[in-house]
Each structure stands twice: as structure tokens, then as C-alpha cells.
């Protein structure tokens, strides 16, 4: 029997993918909203494909806000985009 790979839904494009193909946006007590490219940090998170487009889509369709159940100011999205570019 094939091993079941747990799938997560991208809050940008709504596609289902394996966790390892995705990055997370985490809500943390210490640092606020951060980008977790490794998927190893703890916290409540939303999943996104490793694509800048999905980050943009999540910003546009408010998928990230829905998933994290909070409103996210523009500057946080800008930070996430910067972090994404760094991690690329
Ligand atoms: Zn996506």
C-alpha cells in the first residue's frame, strides 16, 4: 500500500500539495507573522506554495487572513515578500 502523503492547501492558489513542497506563514508570539521556509518552526501556520505568485494571491484574496484568523497589515505582507526573496 502506498504511503499517504499529508496534503496541505495553499492559501494562495488553493492547490493541494505535500508539506515538503510548501512554505509556511507562521503566527508566533515572539516575532509576529513570519515566513518559515523550512517548515520546522512551531506555531500556527498557513501553507503556501514556494512561489511568489501564491504569496501575492494570498494577499489579494485574503486567504492568509482567513487562515490565521487575523487582519494583516500591508507592511507585514511587504516583509513576507522580502523574506521570500532572501530565502529564494
Ligand atoms: Zn499556491
PDB file of the backbone (N, CA, C, O) and the ligand in Angstrom, with CONECT records:
HET     ZN  A 101       1
ATOM      1  N   UNK A   1       0.848  -1.199   0.000  1.00  0.00           N
ATOM      2  CA  UNK A   1       0.000   0.000   0.000  1.00  0.00           C
ATOM      3  C   UNK A   1       0.884   1.250   0.000  1.00  0.00           C
ATOM      4  O   UNK A   1       1.877   1.331   0.723  1.00  0.00           O
ATOM      5  N   UNK A   2       0.509   2.185  -0.801  1.00  0.00           N
ATOM      6  CA  UNK A   2       1.285   3.423  -0.895  1.00  0.00           C
ATOM      7  C   UNK A   2       1.143   4.241   0.381  1.00  0.00           C
ATOM      8  O   UNK A   2       0.073   4.313   0.986  1.00  0.00           O
ATOM      9  N   UNK A   3       2.240   4.847   0.762  1.00  0.00           N
ATOM     10  CA  UNK A   3       2.221   5.709   1.936  1.00  0.00           C
ATOM     11  C   UNK A   3       1.409   6.959   1.638  1.00  0.00           C
ATOM     12  O   UNK A   3       1.529   7.571   0.577  1.00  0.00           O
ATOM     13  N   UNK A   4       0.610   7.304   2.575  1.00  0.00           N
ATOM     14  CA  UNK A   4      -0.197   8.514   2.371  1.00  0.00           C
ATOM     15  C   UNK A   4       0.630   9.742   2.689  1.00  0.00           C
ATOM     16  O   UNK A   4       1.200   9.858   3.775  1.00  0.00           O
ATOM     17  N   UNK A   5       0.692  10.653   1.739  1.00  0.00           N
ATOM     18  CA  UNK A   5       1.392  11.905   1.990  1.00  0.00           C
ATOM     19  C   UNK A   5       0.364  12.940   2.438  1.00  0.00           C
ATOM     20  O   UNK A   5      -0.615  13.212   1.743  1.00  0.00           O
ATOM     21  N   UNK A   6       0.610  13.508   3.612  1.00  0.00           N
ATOM     22  CA  UNK A   6      -0.361  14.512   4.069  1.00  0.00           C
ATOM     23  C   UNK A   6      -0.319  15.747   3.169  1.00  0.00           C
ATOM     24  O   UNK A   6       0.740  16.338   2.958  1.00  0.00           O
ATOM     25  N   UNK A   7      -1.455  16.119   2.655  1.00  0.00           N
ATOM     26  CA  UNK A   7      -1.512  17.265   1.762  1.00  0.00           C
ATOM     27  C   UNK A   7      -1.996  18.499   2.507  1.00  0.00           C
ATOM     28  O   UNK A   7      -2.804  18.428   3.433  1.00  0.00           O
ATOM     29  N   UNK A   8      -1.481  19.604   2.074  1.00  0.00           N
ATOM     30  CA  UNK A   8      -1.903  20.881   2.651  1.00  0.00           C
ATOM     31  C   UNK A   8      -2.381  21.774   1.525  1.00  0.00           C
ATOM     32  O   UNK A   8      -1.919  21.680   0.388  1.00  0.00           O
ATOM     33  N   UNK A   9      -3.309  22.637   1.867  1.00  0.00           N
ATOM     34  CA  UNK A   9      -3.841  23.513   0.842  1.00  0.00           C
ATOM     35  C   UNK A   9      -3.165  24.881   0.870  1.00  0.00           C
ATOM     36  O   UNK A   9      -3.031  25.513   1.918  1.00  0.00           O
ATOM     37  N   UNK A  10      -2.749  25.309  -0.301  1.00  0.00           N
ATOM     38  CA  UNK A  10      -2.136  26.626  -0.431  1.00  0.00           C
ATOM     39  C   UNK A  10      -3.203  27.704  -0.260  1.00  0.00           C
ATOM     40  O   UNK A  10      -4.261  27.643  -0.886  1.00  0.00           O
ATOM     41  N   UNK A  11      -2.920  28.694   0.594  1.00  0.00           N
ATOM     42  CA  UNK A  11      -3.911  29.754   0.801  1.00  0.00           C
ATOM     43  C   UNK A  11      -3.905  30.761  -0.351  1.00  0.00           C
ATOM     44  O   UNK A  11      -4.748  31.655  -0.417  1.00  0.00           O
ATOM     45  N   UNK A  12      -2.937  30.597  -1.255  1.00  0.00           N
ATOM     46  CA  UNK A  12      -2.914  31.473  -2.425  1.00  0.00           C
ATOM     47  C   UNK A  12      -3.712  30.899  -3.577  1.00  0.00           C
ATOM     48  O   UNK A  12      -4.713  31.481  -3.996  1.00  0.00           O
ATOM     49  N   UNK A  13      -3.269  29.747  -4.096  1.00  0.00           N
ATOM     50  CA  UNK A  13      -3.886  29.188  -5.301  1.00  0.00           C
ATOM     51  C   UNK A  13      -4.862  28.057  -4.998  1.00  0.00           C
ATOM     52  O   UNK A  13      -5.524  27.551  -5.904  1.00  0.00           O
ATOM     53  N   UNK A  14      -4.957  27.656  -3.730  1.00  0.00           N
ATOM     54  CA  UNK A  14      -5.888  26.605  -3.292  1.00  0.00           C
ATOM     55  C   UNK A  14      -5.549  25.204  -3.778  1.00  0.00           C
ATOM     56  O   UNK A  14      -6.362  24.289  -3.651  1.00  0.00           O
ATOM     57  N   UNK A  15      -4.347  25.029  -4.338  1.00  0.00           N
ATOM     58  CA  UNK A  15      -3.942  23.679  -4.733  1.00  0.00           C
ATOM     59  C   UNK A  15      -3.500  22.886  -3.511  1.00  0.00           C
ATOM     60  O   UNK A  15      -3.011  23.446  -2.529  1.00  0.00           O
ATOM     61  N   UNK A  16      -3.682  21.574  -3.590  1.00  0.00           N
ATOM     62  CA  UNK A  16      -3.223  20.699  -2.520  1.00  0.00           C
ATOM     63  C   UNK A  16      -1.843  20.160  -2.882  1.00  0.00           C
ATOM     64  O   UNK A  16      -1.624  19.661  -3.986  1.00  0.00           O
ATOM     65  N   UNK A  17      -0.927  20.270  -1.938  1.00  0.00           N
ATOM     66  CA  UNK A  17       0.427  19.763  -2.172  1.00  0.00           C
ATOM     67  C   UNK A  17       0.981  19.146  -0.904  1.00  0.00           C
ATOM     68  O   UNK A  17       0.455  19.357   0.189  1.00  0.00           O
ATOM     69  N   UNK A  18       2.051  18.380  -1.063  1.00  0.00           N
ATOM     70  CA  UNK A  18       2.725  17.808   0.092  1.00  0.00           C
ATOM     71  C   UNK A  18       3.425  18.906   0.884  1.00  0.00           C
ATOM     72  O   UNK A  18       3.868  19.911   0.329  1.00  0.00           O
ATOM     73  N   UNK A  19       3.513  18.689   2.195  1.00  0.00           N
ATOM     74  CA  UNK A  19       4.109  19.698   3.081  1.00  0.00           C
ATOM     75  C   UNK A  19       5.506  20.125   2.649  1.00  0.00           C
ATOM     76  O   UNK A  19       5.892  21.286   2.785  1.00  0.00           O
ATOM     77  N   UNK A  20       6.255  19.156   2.126  1.00  0.00           N
ATOM     78  CA  UNK A  20       7.651  19.457   1.803  1.00  0.00           C
ATOM     79  C   UNK A  20       7.791  20.389   0.615  1.00  0.00           C
ATOM     80  O   UNK A  20       8.841  20.999   0.411  1.00  0.00           O
ATOM     81  N   UNK A  21       6.734  20.496  -0.163  1.00  0.00           N
ATOM     82  CA  UNK A  21       6.782  21.388  -1.317  1.00  0.00           C
ATOM     83  C   UNK A  21       6.291  22.786  -0.977  1.00  0.00           C
ATOM     84  O   UNK A  21       6.170  23.652  -1.844  1.00  0.00           O
ATOM     85  N   UNK A  22       6.012  22.982   0.300  1.00  0.00           N
ATOM     86  CA  UNK A  22       5.405  24.256   0.657  1.00  0.00           C
ATOM     87  C   UNK A  22       6.194  24.980   1.730  1.00  0.00           C
ATOM     88  O   UNK A  22       7.000  24.390   2.449  1.00  0.00           O
ATOM     89  N   UNK A  23       5.937  26.274   1.816  1.00  0.00           N
ATOM     90  CA  UNK A  23       6.467  27.039   2.940  1.00  0.00           C
ATOM     91  C   UNK A  23       5.281  27.430   3.809  1.00  0.00           C
ATOM     92  O   UNK A  23       4.123  27.318   3.407  1.00  0.00           O
ATOM     93  N   UNK A  24       5.602  27.891   5.005  1.00  0.00           N
ATOM     94  CA  UNK A  24       4.524  28.270   5.906  1.00  0.00           C
ATOM     95  C   UNK A  24       4.639  29.735   6.318  1.00  0.00           C
ATOM     96  O   UNK A  24       5.727  30.302   6.411  1.00  0.00           O
ATOM     97  N   UNK A  25       3.505  30.300   6.552  1.00  0.00           N
ATOM     98  CA  UNK A  25       3.477  31.607   7.192  1.00  0.00           C
ATOM     99  C   UNK A  25       2.978  31.360   8.603  1.00  0.00           C
ATOM    100  O   UNK A  25       1.877  30.849   8.808  1.00  0.00           O
ATOM    101  N   UNK A  26       3.809  31.733   9.578  1.00  0.00           N
ATOM    102  CA  UNK A  26       3.509  31.406  10.960  1.00  0.00           C
ATOM    103  C   UNK A  26       3.125  32.625  11.773  1.00  0.00           C
ATOM    104  O   UNK A  26       3.635  33.730  11.592  1.00  0.00           O
ATOM    105  N   UNK A  27       2.210  32.365  12.667  1.00  0.00           N
ATOM    106  CA  UNK A  27       1.886  33.384  13.663  1.00  0.00           C
ATOM    107  C   UNK A  27       2.611  32.990  14.936  1.00  0.00           C
ATOM    108  O   UNK A  27       2.297  31.960  15.533  1.00  0.00           O
ATOM    109  N   UNK A  28       3.571  33.789  15.360  1.00  0.00           N
ATOM    110  CA  UNK A  28       4.339  33.448  16.560  1.00  0.00           C
ATOM    111  C   UNK A  28       4.146  34.516  17.631  1.00  0.00           C
ATOM    112  O   UNK A  28       3.857  35.676  17.335  1.00  0.00           O
ATOM    113  N   UNK A  29       4.312  34.099  18.868  1.00  0.00           N
ATOM    114  CA  UNK A  29       4.139  35.028  19.987  1.00  0.00           C
ATOM    115  C   UNK A  29       5.282  36.035  20.012  1.00  0.00           C
ATOM    116  O   UNK A  29       5.063  37.211  20.302  1.00  0.00           O
ATOM    117  N   UNK A  30       6.507  35.581  19.710  1.00  0.00           N
ATOM    118  CA  UNK A  30       7.677  36.453  19.842  1.00  0.00           C
ATOM    119  C   UNK A  30       7.853  37.385  18.646  1.00  0.00           C
ATOM    120  O   UNK A  30       8.092  38.582  18.805  1.00  0.00           O
ATOM    121  N   UNK A  31       7.733  36.823  17.462  1.00  0.00           N
ATOM    122  CA  UNK A  31       8.112  37.599  16.275  1.00  0.00           C
ATOM    123  C   UNK A  31       6.934  38.042  15.411  1.00  0.00           C
ATOM    124  O   UNK A  31       7.135  38.664  14.368  1.00  0.00           O
ATOM    125  N   UNK A  32       5.732  37.734  15.822  1.00  0.00           N
ATOM    126  CA  UNK A  32       4.591  38.096  14.991  1.00  0.00           C
ATOM    127  C   UNK A  32       4.454  37.152  13.810  1.00  0.00           C
ATOM    128  O   UNK A  32       4.602  35.938  13.950  1.00  0.00           O
ATOM    129  N   UNK A  33       4.170  37.719  12.645  1.00  0.00           N
ATOM    130  CA  UNK A  33       3.975  36.908  11.448  1.00  0.00           C
ATOM    131  C   UNK A  33       5.314  36.721  10.736  1.00  0.00           C
ATOM    132  O   UNK A  33       5.964  37.694  10.355  1.00  0.00           O
ATOM    133  N   UNK A  34       5.710  35.491  10.564  1.00  0.00           N
ATOM    134  CA  UNK A  34       6.985  35.230   9.889  1.00  0.00           C
ATOM    135  C   UNK A  34       6.821  34.180   8.805  1.00  0.00           C
ATOM    136  O   UNK A  34       5.842  33.435   8.761  1.00  0.00           O
ATOM    137  N   UNK A  35       7.818  34.150   7.936  1.00  0.00           N
ATOM    138  CA  UNK A  35       7.841  33.163   6.868  1.00  0.00           C
ATOM    139  C   UNK A  35       8.745  32.022   7.307  1.00  0.00           C
ATOM    140  O   UNK A  35       9.879  32.246   7.729  1.00  0.00           O
ATOM    141  N   UNK A  36       8.248  30.820   7.207  1.00  0.00           N
ATOM    142  CA  UNK A  36       9.033  29.654   7.583  1.00  0.00           C
ATOM    143  C   UNK A  36       9.270  28.801   6.349  1.00  0.00           C
ATOM    144  O   UNK A  36       8.423  28.003   5.946  1.00  0.00           O
ATOM    145  N   UNK A  37      10.454  28.990   5.754  1.00  0.00           N
ATOM    146  CA  UNK A  37      10.757  28.284   4.514  1.00  0.00           C
ATOM    147  C   UNK A  37      11.064  26.810   4.779  1.00  0.00           C
ATOM    148  O   UNK A  37      10.940  25.977   3.881  1.00  0.00           O
ATOM    149  N   UNK A  38      11.458  26.491   5.995  1.00  0.00           N
ATOM    150  CA  UNK A  38      11.882  25.126   6.288  1.00  0.00           C
ATOM    151  C   UNK A  38      10.729  24.252   6.782  1.00  0.00           C
ATOM    152  O   UNK A  38      10.809  23.025   6.731  1.00  0.00           O
ATOM    153  N   UNK A  39       9.669  24.883   7.254  1.00  0.00           N
ATOM    154  CA  UNK A  39       8.536  24.115   7.772  1.00  0.00           C
ATOM    155  C   UNK A  39       8.817  23.481   9.119  1.00  0.00           C
ATOM    156  O   UNK A  39       8.091  22.582   9.546  1.00  0.00           O
ATOM    157  N   UNK A  40       9.867  23.941   9.797  1.00  0.00           N
ATOM    158  CA  UNK A  40      10.264  23.281  11.046  1.00  0.00           C
ATOM    159  C   UNK A  40       9.910  24.054  12.304  1.00  0.00           C
ATOM    160  O   UNK A  40       9.979  23.523  13.412  1.00  0.00           O
ATOM    161  N   UNK A  41       9.534  25.303  12.124  1.00  0.00           N
ATOM    162  CA  UNK A  41       9.237  26.091  13.314  1.00  0.00           C
ATOM    163  C   UNK A  41       7.843  25.774  13.841  1.00  0.00           C
ATOM    164  O   UNK A  41       6.953  25.340  13.110  1.00  0.00           O
ATOM    165  N   UNK A  42       7.696  26.007  15.132  1.00  0.00           N
ATOM    166  CA  UNK A  42       6.394  25.746  15.744  1.00  0.00           C
ATOM    167  C   UNK A  42       5.514  26.982  15.688  1.00  0.00           C
ATOM    168  O   UNK A  42       5.989  28.118  15.697  1.00  0.00           O
ATOM    169  N   UNK A  43       4.248  26.729  15.633  1.00  0.00           N
ATOM    170  CA  UNK A  43       3.312  27.845  15.637  1.00  0.00           C
ATOM    171  C   UNK A  43       2.144  27.549  14.732  1.00  0.00           C
ATOM    172  O   UNK A  43       2.142  26.570  13.986  1.00  0.00           O
ATOM    173  N   UNK A  44       1.162  28.401  14.810  1.00  0.00           N
ATOM    174  CA  UNK A  44       0.003  28.243  13.963  1.00  0.00           C
ATOM    175  C   UNK A  44       0.354  28.792  12.594  1.00  0.00           C
ATOM    176  O   UNK A  44       0.799  29.934  12.476  1.00  0.00           O
ATOM    177  N   UNK A  45       0.161  27.997  11.572  1.00  0.00           N
ATOM    178  CA  UNK A  45       0.618  28.447  10.273  1.00  0.00           C
ATOM    179  C   UNK A  45      -0.346  28.232   9.130  1.00  0.00           C
ATOM    180  O   UNK A  45      -1.263  27.415   9.207  1.00  0.00           O
ATOM    181  N   UNK A  46      -0.121  28.974   8.080  1.00  0.00           N
ATOM    182  CA  UNK A  46      -0.845  28.796   6.828  1.00  0.00           C
ATOM    183  C   UNK A  46       0.159  28.317   5.792  1.00  0.00           C
ATOM    184  O   UNK A  46       1.322  28.721   5.814  1.00  0.00           O
ATOM    185  N   UNK A  47      -0.283  27.469   4.897  1.00  0.00           N
ATOM    186  CA  UNK A  47       0.635  26.919   3.908  1.00  0.00           C
ATOM    187  C   UNK A  47       0.551  27.653   2.580  1.00  0.00           C
ATOM    188  O   UNK A  47      -0.518  28.075   2.142  1.00  0.00           O
ATOM    189  N   UNK A  48       1.714  27.790   1.956  1.00  0.00           N
ATOM    190  CA  UNK A  48       1.803  28.423   0.647  1.00  0.00           C
ATOM    191  C   UNK A  48       2.778  27.646  -0.219  1.00  0.00           C
ATOM    192  O   UNK A  48       3.759  27.097   0.282  1.00  0.00           O
ATOM    193  N   UNK A  49       2.509  27.598  -1.527  1.00  0.00           N
ATOM    194  CA  UNK A  49       3.497  27.037  -2.445  1.00  0.00           C
ATOM    195  C   UNK A  49       4.761  27.894  -2.376  1.00  0.00           C
ATOM    196  O   UNK A  49       4.712  29.052  -1.962  1.00  0.00           O
ATOM    197  N   UNK A  50       5.874  27.324  -2.780  1.00  0.00           N
ATOM    198  CA  UNK A  50       7.130  28.079  -2.788  1.00  0.00           C
ATOM    199  C   UNK A  50       7.138  29.012  -3.990  1.00  0.00           C
ATOM    200  O   UNK A  50       8.074  28.982  -4.790  1.00  0.00           O
ATOM    201  N   UNK A  51       6.157  29.801  -4.120  1.00  0.00           N
ATOM    202  CA  UNK A  51       6.082  30.681  -5.277  1.00  0.00           C
ATOM    203  C   UNK A  51       5.637  32.061  -4.868  1.00  0.00           C
ATOM    204  O   UNK A  51       4.723  32.241  -4.064  1.00  0.00           O
ATOM    205  N   UNK A  52       6.312  33.026  -5.445  1.00  0.00           N
ATOM    206  CA  UNK A  52       5.978  34.406  -5.144  1.00  0.00           C
ATOM    207  C   UNK A  52       4.525  34.713  -5.531  1.00  0.00           C
ATOM    208  O   UNK A  52       3.834  35.480  -4.859  1.00  0.00           O
ATOM    209  N   UNK A  53       4.088  34.101  -6.619  1.00  0.00           N
ATOM    210  CA  UNK A  53       2.719  34.326  -7.083  1.00  0.00           C
ATOM    211  C   UNK A  53       1.692  33.969  -6.009  1.00  0.00           C
ATOM    212  O   UNK A  53       0.690  34.663  -5.833  1.00  0.00           O
ATOM    213  N   UNK A  54       1.955  32.894  -5.309  1.00  0.00           N
ATOM    214  CA  UNK A  54       0.999  32.427  -4.301  1.00  0.00           C
ATOM    215  C   UNK A  54       0.958  33.371  -3.113  1.00  0.00           C
ATOM    216  O   UNK A  54      -0.093  33.573  -2.505  1.00  0.00           O
ATOM    217  N   UNK A  55       2.099  33.942  -2.787  1.00  0.00           N
ATOM    218  CA  UNK A  55       2.147  34.939  -1.723  1.00  0.00           C
ATOM    219  C   UNK A  55       1.301  36.148  -2.142  1.00  0.00           C
ATOM    220  O   UNK A  55       0.553  36.710  -1.343  1.00  0.00           O
ATOM    221  N   UNK A  56       1.439  36.520  -3.385  1.00  0.00           N
ATOM    222  CA  UNK A  56       0.656  37.651  -3.892  1.00  0.00           C
ATOM    223  C   UNK A  56      -0.827  37.327  -3.924  1.00  0.00           C
ATOM    224  O   UNK A  56      -1.669  38.150  -3.564  1.00  0.00           O
ATOM    225  N   UNK A  57      -1.129  36.113  -4.361  1.00  0.00           N
ATOM    226  CA  UNK A  57      -2.540  35.715  -4.402  1.00  0.00           C
ATOM    227  C   UNK A  57      -3.142  35.698  -3.003  1.00  0.00           C
ATOM    228  O   UNK A  57      -4.275  36.128  -2.788  1.00  0.00           O
ATOM    229  N   UNK A  58      -2.355  35.192  -2.060  1.00  0.00           N
ATOM    230  CA  UNK A  58      -2.848  35.108  -0.684  1.00  0.00           C
ATOM    231  C   UNK A  58      -3.113  36.502  -0.124  1.00  0.00           C
ATOM    232  O   UNK A  58      -3.999  36.698   0.708  1.00  0.00           O
ATOM    233  N   UNK A  59      -2.333  37.456  -0.595  1.00  0.00           N
ATOM    234  CA  UNK A  59      -2.530  38.834  -0.165  1.00  0.00           C
ATOM    235  C   UNK A  59      -3.820  39.400  -0.778  1.00  0.00           C
ATOM    236  O   UNK A  59      -4.607  40.076  -0.115  1.00  0.00           O
ATOM    237  N   UNK A  60      -3.997  39.104  -2.040  1.00  0.00           N
ATOM    238  CA  UNK A  60      -5.154  39.612  -2.773  1.00  0.00           C
ATOM    239  C   UNK A  60      -6.463  38.986  -2.296  1.00  0.00           C
ATOM    240  O   UNK A  60      -7.446  39.686  -2.051  1.00  0.00           O
ATOM    241  N   UNK A  61      -6.462  37.670  -2.171  1.00  0.00           N
ATOM    242  CA  UNK A  61      -7.735  37.007  -1.838  1.00  0.00           C
ATOM    243  C   UNK A  61      -7.961  36.871  -0.330  1.00  0.00           C
ATOM    244  O   UNK A  61      -8.942  36.276   0.116  1.00  0.00           O
ATOM    245  N   UNK A  62      -7.033  37.434   0.438  1.00  0.00           N
ATOM    246  CA  UNK A  62      -7.136  37.417   1.895  1.00  0.00           C
ATOM    247  C   UNK A  62      -7.149  35.994   2.477  1.00  0.00           C
ATOM    248  O   UNK A  62      -7.656  35.765   3.575  1.00  0.00           O
ATOM    249  N   UNK A  63      -6.593  35.066   1.733  1.00  0.00           N
ATOM    250  CA  UNK A  63      -6.533  33.681   2.190  1.00  0.00           C
ATOM    251  C   UNK A  63      -5.713  33.546   3.456  1.00  0.00           C
ATOM    252  O   UNK A  63      -6.019  32.734   4.330  1.00  0.00           O
ATOM    253  N   UNK A  64      -4.668  34.352   3.542  1.00  0.00           N
ATOM    254  CA  UNK A  64      -3.794  34.323   4.708  1.00  0.00           C
ATOM    255  C   UNK A  64      -4.543  34.839   5.938  1.00  0.00           C
ATOM    256  O   UNK A  64      -4.434  34.273   7.025  1.00  0.00           O
ATOM    257  N   UNK A  65      -5.280  35.888   5.757  1.00  0.00           N
ATOM    258  CA  UNK A  65      -6.041  36.451   6.879  1.00  0.00           C
ATOM    259  C   UNK A  65      -7.089  35.471   7.371  1.00  0.00           C
ATOM    260  O   UNK A  65      -7.304  35.321   8.574  1.00  0.00           O
ATOM    261  N   UNK A  66      -7.734  34.808   6.427  1.00  0.00           N
ATOM    262  CA  UNK A  66      -8.754  33.830   6.811  1.00  0.00           C
ATOM    263  C   UNK A  66      -8.122  32.676   7.557  1.00  0.00           C
ATOM    264  O   UNK A  66      -8.651  32.194   8.558  1.00  0.00           O
ATOM    265  N   UNK A  67      -6.993  32.247   7.058  1.00  0.00           N
ATOM    266  CA  UNK A  67      -6.349  31.082   7.646  1.00  0.00           C
ATOM    267  C   UNK A  67      -5.786  31.378   9.038  1.00  0.00           C
ATOM    268  O   UNK A  67      -5.869  30.540   9.936  1.00  0.00           O
ATOM    269  N   UNK A  68      -5.226  32.550   9.210  1.00  0.00           N
ATOM    270  CA  UNK A  68      -4.633  32.898  10.509  1.00  0.00           C
ATOM    271  C   UNK A  68      -5.637  33.590  11.416  1.00  0.00           C
ATOM    272  O   UNK A  68      -5.350  33.868  12.581  1.00  0.00           O
ATOM    273  N   UNK A  69      -6.805  33.862  10.879  1.00  0.00           N
ATOM    274  CA  UNK A  69      -7.887  34.489  11.646  1.00  0.00           C
ATOM    275  C   UNK A  69      -7.472  35.806  12.280  1.00  0.00           C
ATOM    276  O   UNK A  69      -7.723  36.054  13.459  1.00  0.00           O
ATOM    277  N   UNK A  70      -6.840  36.636  11.483  1.00  0.00           N
ATOM    278  CA  UNK A  70      -6.476  37.970  11.950  1.00  0.00           C
ATOM    279  C   UNK A  70      -6.294  38.865  10.731  1.00  0.00           C
ATOM    280  O   UNK A  70      -6.107  38.386   9.613  1.00  0.00           O
ATOM    281  N   UNK A  71      -6.350  40.163  10.965  1.00  0.00           N
ATOM    282  CA  UNK A  71      -6.101  41.046   9.831  1.00  0.00           C
ATOM    283  C   UNK A  71      -4.604  41.301   9.730  1.00  0.00           C
ATOM    284  O   UNK A  71      -3.909  41.405  10.740  1.00  0.00           O
ATOM    285  N   UNK A  72      -4.125  41.398   8.515  1.00  0.00           N
ATOM    286  CA  UNK A  72      -2.693  41.510   8.294  1.00  0.00           C
ATOM    287  C   UNK A  72      -2.400  42.819   7.560  1.00  0.00           C
ATOM    288  O   UNK A  72      -2.844  43.018   6.429  1.00  0.00           O
ATOM    289  N   UNK A  73      -1.658  43.700   8.206  1.00  0.00           N
ATOM    290  CA  UNK A  73      -1.359  44.983   7.570  1.00  0.00           C
ATOM    291  C   UNK A  73      -0.401  44.840   6.387  1.00  0.00           C
ATOM    292  O   UNK A  73       0.358  43.875   6.293  1.00  0.00           O
ATOM    293  N   UNK A  74      -0.455  45.813   5.497  1.00  0.00           N
ATOM    294  CA  UNK A  74       0.380  45.786   4.294  1.00  0.00           C
ATOM    295  C   UNK A  74       1.852  45.580   4.587  1.00  0.00           C
ATOM    296  O   UNK A  74       2.548  44.866   3.864  1.00  0.00           O
ATOM    297  N   UNK A  75       2.329  46.221   5.668  1.00  0.00           N
ATOM    298  CA  UNK A  75       3.763  46.133   5.943  1.00  0.00           C
ATOM    299  C   UNK A  75       4.191  44.697   6.237  1.00  0.00           C
ATOM    300  O   UNK A  75       5.328  44.311   5.964  1.00  0.00           O
ATOM    301  N   UNK A  76       3.284  43.922   6.787  1.00  0.00           N
ATOM    302  CA  UNK A  76       3.630  42.523   7.046  1.00  0.00           C
ATOM    303  C   UNK A  76       3.749  41.743   5.738  1.00  0.00           C
ATOM    304  O   UNK A  76       4.651  40.923   5.567  1.00  0.00           O
ATOM    305  N   UNK A  77       2.830  42.012   4.827  1.00  0.00           N
ATOM    306  CA  UNK A  77       2.954  41.367   3.517  1.00  0.00           C
ATOM    307  C   UNK A  77       4.257  41.772   2.828  1.00  0.00           C
ATOM    308  O   UNK A  77       4.936  40.950   2.213  1.00  0.00           O
ATOM    309  N   UNK A  78       4.587  43.057   2.946  1.00  0.00           N
ATOM    310  CA  UNK A  78       5.834  43.516   2.339  1.00  0.00           C
ATOM    311  C   UNK A  78       7.029  42.784   2.944  1.00  0.00           C
ATOM    312  O   UNK A  78       7.949  42.379   2.232  1.00  0.00           O
ATOM    313  N   UNK A  79       7.003  42.621   4.266  1.00  0.00           N
ATOM    314  CA  UNK A  79       8.078  41.885   4.935  1.00  0.00           C
ATOM    315  C   UNK A  79       8.157  40.449   4.450  1.00  0.00           C
ATOM    316  O   UNK A  79       9.243  39.927   4.201  1.00  0.00           O
ATOM    317  N   UNK A  80       6.994  39.811   4.317  1.00  0.00           N
ATOM    318  CA  UNK A  80       6.972  38.422   3.877  1.00  0.00           C
ATOM    319  C   UNK A  80       7.564  38.300   2.476  1.00  0.00           C
ATOM    320  O   UNK A  80       8.300  37.359   2.178  1.00  0.00           O
ATOM    321  N   UNK A  81       7.232  39.264   1.626  1.00  0.00           N
ATOM    322  CA  UNK A  81       7.772  39.219   0.265  1.00  0.00           C
ATOM    323  C   UNK A  81       9.279  39.393   0.272  1.00  0.00           C
ATOM    324  O   UNK A  81       9.994  38.751  -0.498  1.00  0.00           O
ATOM    325  N   UNK A  82       9.757  40.269   1.150  1.00  0.00           N
ATOM    326  CA  UNK A  82      11.204  40.464   1.270  1.00  0.00           C
ATOM    327  C   UNK A  82      11.873  39.194   1.766  1.00  0.00           C
ATOM    328  O   UNK A  82      12.903  38.774   1.238  1.00  0.00           O
ATOM    329  N   UNK A  83      11.285  38.590   2.779  1.00  0.00           N
ATOM    330  CA  UNK A  83      11.851  37.355   3.322  1.00  0.00           C
ATOM    331  C   UNK A  83      11.882  36.265   2.270  1.00  0.00           C
ATOM    332  O   UNK A  83      12.832  35.487   2.179  1.00  0.00           O
ATOM    333  N   UNK A  84      10.830  36.226   1.483  1.00  0.00           N
ATOM    334  CA  UNK A  84      10.764  35.214   0.436  1.00  0.00           C
ATOM    335  C   UNK A  84      11.919  35.395  -0.548  1.00  0.00           C
ATOM    336  O   UNK A  84      12.560  34.430  -0.964  1.00  0.00           O
ATOM    337  N   UNK A  85      12.166  36.642  -0.905  1.00  0.00           N
ATOM    338  CA  UNK A  85      13.261  36.904  -1.852  1.00  0.00           C
ATOM    339  C   UNK A  85      14.595  36.509  -1.270  1.00  0.00           C
ATOM    340  O   UNK A  85      15.461  35.993  -1.976  1.00  0.00           O
ATOM    341  N   UNK A  86      14.767  36.751   0.036  1.00  0.00           N
ATOM    342  CA  UNK A  86      16.005  36.357   0.707  1.00  0.00           C
ATOM    343  C   UNK A  86      16.196  34.851   0.675  1.00  0.00           C
ATOM    344  O   UNK A  86      17.298  34.350   0.449  1.00  0.00           O
ATOM    345  N   UNK A  87      15.088  34.135   0.908  1.00  0.00           N
ATOM    346  CA  UNK A  87      15.183  32.684   1.030  1.00  0.00           C
ATOM    347  C   UNK A  87      15.253  31.969  -0.304  1.00  0.00           C
ATOM    348  O   UNK A  87      15.515  30.767  -0.351  1.00  0.00           O
ATOM    349  N   UNK A  88      15.027  32.675  -1.363  1.00  0.00           N
ATOM    350  CA  UNK A  88      14.975  32.047  -2.676  1.00  0.00           C
ATOM    351  C   UNK A  88      16.316  31.510  -3.132  1.00  0.00           C
ATOM    352  O   UNK A  88      16.419  30.953  -4.225  1.00  0.00           O
TER     353      UNK A  88
HETATM  354 ZN    ZN A 101      -0.094  28.002  -4.350  1.00  0.00          ZN
END
